[in-house]
Amino acid sequence: MSDPSFDCVSCGACCFSRNPRYLQLLPWDASRSLPPESLFTESGCTYVKFEGGHCVHLDLSNGKAACQAYEDRPEACRAFRAGSFECVKARRANGIMGEKVRRPVNTPA
């Protein structure tokens, strides 16, 4: 990642969503050591919980967006690349540090 504007720890846009089923675990995620209390199952699929509009593994202290389960993060997180099309789309939808997700729904941008 050569472009400093795509610093994941100062952005975190990909870790925010109002959709509680935003991050579904894939079959090969079964071997990962994610805390069971951070997951939920619905209709036979397992998802990472999102609270306050972001992944429960995201630590937003000290003005940073740091994954607390980085070593065991799901495959979808591992595949997400800084500066990729998906990254830019998440930034547009969620804003840096999830500013658009954390804003009440009916508040203008």
URZIUR-V425952 format. One record per pair of residues at least 4 apart in sequence whose ideal C-beta (glycine too) atoms are under 6 Angstrom apart, sorted by sequence separation. I is the first residue (numbers start at 1). J is the second residue. If there is no record, write none. Layout:
i=I j=J
i=I j=J
This chain:
i=25 j=29
i=34 j=38
i=54 j=58
i=69 j=73
i=73 j=77
i=83 j=87
i=90 j=94
i=94 j=98
i=95 j=99
i=98 j=102
i=103 j=107
i=1 j=6
i=17 j=22
i=41 j=46
i=50 j=55
i=51 j=56
i=60 j=65
i=82 j=87
i=95 j=100
i=67 j=73
i=94 j=100
i=39 j=46
i=40 j=47
i=48 j=55
i=49 j=56
i=59 j=66
i=94 j=101
i=40 j=49
i=59 j=68
i=57 j=67
i=38 j=49
i=57 j=68
i=57 j=69
i=38 j=56
i=24 j=45
i=25 j=46
i=24 j=47
i=23 j=48
i=21 j=47
i=22 j=50
i=20 j=50
i=65 j=97
i=17 j=50
i=34 j=69
i=16 j=53
i=16 j=54
i=34 j=72
i=15 j=54
i=33 j=72
i=15 j=55
i=32 j=72
i=15 j=58
i=54 j=98
i=29 j=74
i=53 j=98
i=29 j=75
i=53 j=101
i=25 j=74
i=26 j=75
i=53 j=102
i=12 j=65
i=9 j=64
i=9 j=65
i=9 j=66
i=14 j=80
i=8 j=82
i=6 j=82
i=14 j=90
i=6 j=83
i=13 j=90
i=13 j=91
i=16 j=94
i=3 j=83
i=1 j=82
i=13 j=94
i=16 j=98
i=18 j=101
i=11 j=96
i=12 j=97
i=16 j=101
